[in-house]
Amino acid sequence: MAGTPGLFLLLLVLLCADGQVSPYGAHWKPTWPAYRLPVVLPQSTLNLAKPHFGAEAKLEVSSSCGPQCHKGSPLPTYEEAKQYLSYETLYANGSRTETQVGIYVLRSGEGESSGKSRRKRQIYGYDSRFSIFGKDFLLNYPFSTSVKLSTGCTGTLVAEKHVLTAAHCIHDGKTYVKGTQKLRVGFLKPKFKDGGRGANDSSSAVPEKMKFQWIRVKRTHVPKGWIKGNANDIGMDYDYALLELKKPHKRKFMKIGVSPPAKQLPGGRIHFSGYDNDRPGNLVYRFCDVKDETYDLLYQQCDAQPGASGSGVYVRMWKRQQQKWERKIIGIFSGHQWVDMNGSPQDFNVAVRITPLKYAQICYWIKGNYLDCREG
């Protein structure tokens, strides 16, 4: 059990992978690292008063604390991490709870069964975004995992009934945004039935008309690190939330994974798709290089507009155990950030990394038990 600050330091070391594959050699493939993961478990739950849902939805978050600022901040202590990873749950009937968590490090084999267990456009020079047209693309993986929130953001399907998004899409750090109590998730579908006019004409000069089919959200989880941080300093590190739908969506989803160091990402690049505001009704895909990173954040200059916030940032790497290529979500696109670089303002787009602790927390939210969350 991890009950002291000294033992908690061991948790942070867990970011290092067990069995790295050397990047040298003729047959090297970018391989998903293997991690020994911590366990994040609920300890107690407290009923809270119903929120007022008074905040205006902001589709981007700005912060003056850049890479060097975040790198200079001390890592949280064990007690601080427990506070940040504690979370609020909002239910469809407006009720709300706060859950305190404990963080544990399991010894090898312990707990395992005998079996397997912005204020301006964020466009950097030439606009490198791609609008995805045509049913054959939009309804196929991985683009089909992107969904739209009724508050205006993007989310990503990560399980049969769960959507990962940015916390600021539903909570401004102080209270829930308007419309969150009746939050819905939209799935892009063609307006025409199979065989109808334009149903498969992805090359037409007039893109196929699409519509959203909406599913209500049953409950949401937001980490207290976001709520306590109020979107500044430490709060940026916890800008993520999980939504549980009232019914299964019946689409293929993308699993979450622990974010490898940027130098281990294929080509040093990340990918994500979202519903940018300047292209209404379009799903917009982009990829770009990671420029910098901290323990909790990835800094890049992917072209993006408000509305893309909450998109799942993913990469495709080799899964050694199954001997296959696999895409996983390693972060959540948060949005635009102005950074004062030695007196010269510079802007980045920021994504929240899924660290081992965040993976353990989000996976528990999805699975409801830690035994299914031992592999990241």
N, C-alpha and C positions, 0 to 999 in steps of 0.2 A: 504494500500500500504506500502511496505517496502522501505523507502527512507532514513533511517538513520542507522548509525552503531548500535545504541541501538536496533532498530527493527530487524536488521539483526541477532543479537544474538538469537532472537526468532526462526529464520529459523533453526539454528543449534540445538536448543532444539527439533525441530520437528522429529529428529531421534528417539526420544522416542515414543513408540507406545501408542495408546489410550487405548486399552482394552486387556492387556496381560492376558493369561490364566495361572493359577498357574500350575507349573510343578509337583504338588503333587496331589495324588488322583489316584484311581484305573483305571479310564477311561481317563486319560490325554493323549492328542495327541500333537505332535509338530505342532503348529498352526501358520499360517501366521499372523503376527501382522497387525493391522490396523493403517495407518498413515494419518495424516493431511499433505498434500503435498503442497509445494510452487508451483508457476507458473513461468516458464522461457519463456519470449516472445521476439521475435525480435523487435528491436527499429529502426535500420537503417542498410542499406546494401550499401557497397562500392565496386565498381569494382576494381580488382587488375590486375597487369600485369600477363601474362601467365608465369607459372613456367618453369624451365629448365629440370626437371625430371632427375637430375644428380646423385642422391644419390644411393649408393649400398644398396640393401636390406639386412638388418641385422635381423636375425630371433630370436635374444634374446637381452635383454637390461641389462646391469650391472650397479649397483650403490653402492656406499659405505655407503649410508645413510640407516641404518637399523631401526628396530622398535623403539628403544629408541630415535634415531635421529629424526624420524618422530613425535614421541609422544611429543618431546620437542619443536617442531615447533609450533608457534602460529597459530590458525585457521585464515583463511583469513577474512579480513574486507568485508563489503558489496561491496565497490568499487572494491576490488581485485577479489572477487568472480564473479562480472560482467565481468571483464576482462578475467578471466580463462574460463568462460562458453561461452563467445563470440566464434565464430567459423568461419573457412574457409570452403567454398564449392568449390569443383573441379568438373567441368563438363566434359563430354566425349569429347567435342570439344577442350578441353585445356583451356577454360576460367575459371576464378577464382574470387570469391567474398569473402568479409569479412563482417560478420553480427554481430553487437553489440546487446546485449540483456539487458533486464531489469528483475529484480527478484521481485516477489510480493508474499505477504501472503494474501490469501482470508479469510475473516471471514466465519464462518460456514454458509453454504447455498448460499454464494455469488457466482454468476456466474454459478450456477447449475440450470438445468431445473427442472420442477416439477416432471419429471419421474426419472428413475434410471441413475442415472448417473455413452648362455654360452660358455665359452671357453673350457669346459670339460663336460663330461656327467653328467647330473643331475639325477643320480640314487643313491638312498640312501639305501645301503645294498642290500638286495634281491630285484630284479626287480619285482615290483608288478603290472606291466602293463598287460593288456589283449588285444591282437589283436582280433578284431571282424571279424569273417569269416561267410560266408553264406548269401545268399540273404534274408533269413527269419529274420536275425538280422539287417543287414546293411540297409535295406530298410524300417525298422520299427522304430517307435518312441521309445526312444528319440535319438537313434543313427543316424537316417536319417536327423536330424537337423544340423549335422556337415557337413561343406563344405570346400573345399580347395581353397585358393586364388592363382592366377597365380604368385604372388610374393613369394610364398612358405609357407605362413602361413595358419592358420585355421580360419574359421569363423563359426557363428551359425545363423540359420534362426530364425528371431524374428518377422516377419510379412510376408504378401503375397509377398512382393518385397524387403524386407530389410534383411541385414546381419550385425551382430555385430562382430567386430574384434578389434585387438589392433592397436593403432595409428601408432606404429613404423613399422607395416607391410606395410604401404604406405607412411610414412613421417618420416624422421630421426630427426625431430626437427628443421631443417633449410630449407629443401626443400623436394619435393616429390621424391620417389625412382623411378628408371628406370622401365618402364613398367606400371606405374600407369595410364598413359593416356589411355592405352588400357587394363585396368584391367579387368580380367575375374574371375568368380566364378565357380568352378567345383563341379558337383554333381556325386557322385560315383554310378555307375550302372553296372549290370552284362553284360558281353560280350555275353553270350548265351541267346537266346530267351527262353521263357517258353517251357519246354518239351525237350529242347536241352541237349546236353551232359553236365552233371555236374550242371544243372540249380538249383537243390534243394539239392545237395549233400554237406551239411554243415559239415558232419563228415568225408569227404574224407581226406586222407593224403595229397593230393594236394589241397590247397584252391581254391575255385572258382575264376576264373579270372574276374577282374573288370576293368572298364574303367570310365573316367570322361567325362561327358557331360557339356559343358561350356556355360555360359550366360554372356554377356558383362555387365559392370557396367555403369549406367547412370550418377551417381554423387556420391560424397563422402563428408562426414562432419567430420572435425577434430577440437576438441576444441582448443582454443588459449592457454589454460593452458599447453598443450603438446608442442605447437610450441614455446611459450615464455620460457617454462621451459627447453627446449632442453634436455629432458630425464634425468635431474638431479633434486634432491630435489623435488620441487613442481611438476615438470613435470611428475614424476612417478605416481602421483595421477590422471593424466588425460590421461593415455595411453589407449585410446579407440577411436573407429571411427565407423561410420555407413555408409554402402554402400547401395545404391538404385539400383536395377537391372533394366535392360531395359524392362523386361517382367516378369510376375508372375512365380514363380517356381513350383507351384501346389503341394507342399508338406506340411505336417503338420509342424507347427513351434512351438517354445517355447517362451512363453511370458517373458518379463523382470519383475523383482520385486525389491523392496528395500531390501538391504542386512540386515538381522537381526543381532544382536550381535552374536559373535561366540558361546557364551554359550547357545543360543537358537536354534542352528542348530541341527538337529537330529543326535545324537551321536557325535556332534562336528565335523562332517565330511562334505567335499565337494566332488563333482564329476565333471569330464569333459572328453571329448573325442576329440582327435586331430590327425593330420597327422604327427606323429613324423618322423624326417628325417631318422632314422636308420631302419625304417620299411616301405620302399617306397611302396605306393599303399595300405597300410593297415590303417584302422581306429583303433586307439588305445585308449582304455578306462582305466580310473584309478579313485580311490577314496583314500582319506587320511584325517587325522586329521588336523585341523587348529591349528598351534602352537602359533600364536600371531596375534594381529590385531591393527590397528590404525583406525582413523575415515575413512580413504580412502583406506586402503590396508589390505589384508589378507595374512599372512605369513604361508606357509605350506611346507611340504617336499614330495609332490606328485612326483613320478618318472616321468620325462619328458625329452624330447629331443627338440632341436630347430625344428621348424615346427609346434609344438603344440601351439605356441604363437597365441593369438587371440581366443582360444577356450572359449566357454561360460561355466562359472563355475555355476553349478546348485545344488539345493537341492529339495527334495520332502517333502511337509508339508501339513497339513490339512487346507482346505479353508472353514472357518466356514460359510460364507454366502451361498455357494452352497452345503455345506455338502458333500465335496468330497476331495480326495487327488489331489494335483496339483504340478507339477514341474515348477520352475521358474528359470531363469538366474539371479543370484545375483551378478555376477562379471565377469571380463574378465581376462583370464590368460595372464600375461605379460611376465614372464620368470624368468631367473636366477638372483640372486643377492648375491654378497659376502658382508658379514657384519663383521666388526671388533668388536668382543665381548670381551672387556677388553683385547685387545692385541692378542686374539685368533681368527683367521678367521673362520667364520661359514657361510655356504651357505644355502639360502632358495630359494624356488620358490614363486613368488609374484603374487597375483591377485588383480586387481583394483576393489574395492567394488562399487556397484551401490548405491550411497547415495540418499536421497530424491531430492537434487538438480540435480544430474546426471540423475535420473529417469525422472524428469520433462523435462529436456533437450532432452534426447534420445526419450522419448515418443512424444514430440512435433515434432521432426524430422520425426518420423514415421507417426503420425496422422495428423499433420498440424494444429491442434487446441488443446487448453488446456482443453476443456470440457471433452474430452475423456481420460484425463490423471489425473483424480482426485483420482484414486485408485491404490496404488502400491503394 
